[in-house]
Amino acid sequence: MSKLLRIDAVKQMTGLSRSAIYADPEFPKSVKIGQRTVAWVEAEIAAWIEARIARREAA
């Protein structure tokens, strides 16, 4: 079962600001869960973090 995270949880998990999350074209896309509400899939955020770590280690 997938868990959805709101912006504050995503910011805490990644250490990124709100603007950085929306500006990064490689960052996972949000899921609309209401008229003015979005969330992110936790597994996609975790995979993005792992990919960043792997890219650092490959360099």
Residue pairs with C-beta under 8 A, 6 or more apart in sequence:
2 41
2 42
2 43
3 41
3 42
3 43
4 31
4 33
4 39
4 40
4 41
4 42
5 13
5 39
5 40
5 41
5 42
5 45
6 37
6 39
7 18
7 21
7 38
10 16
10 21
10 40
10 45
11 17
11 18
11 21
13 45
13 46
13 49
14 21
14 45
14 48
14 49
16 24
16 27
21 27
26 48
27 48
28 40
28 41
28 44
28 45
28 47
28 48
30 38
30 39
30 40
31 38
31 39
31 40
31 41
32 38
33 39
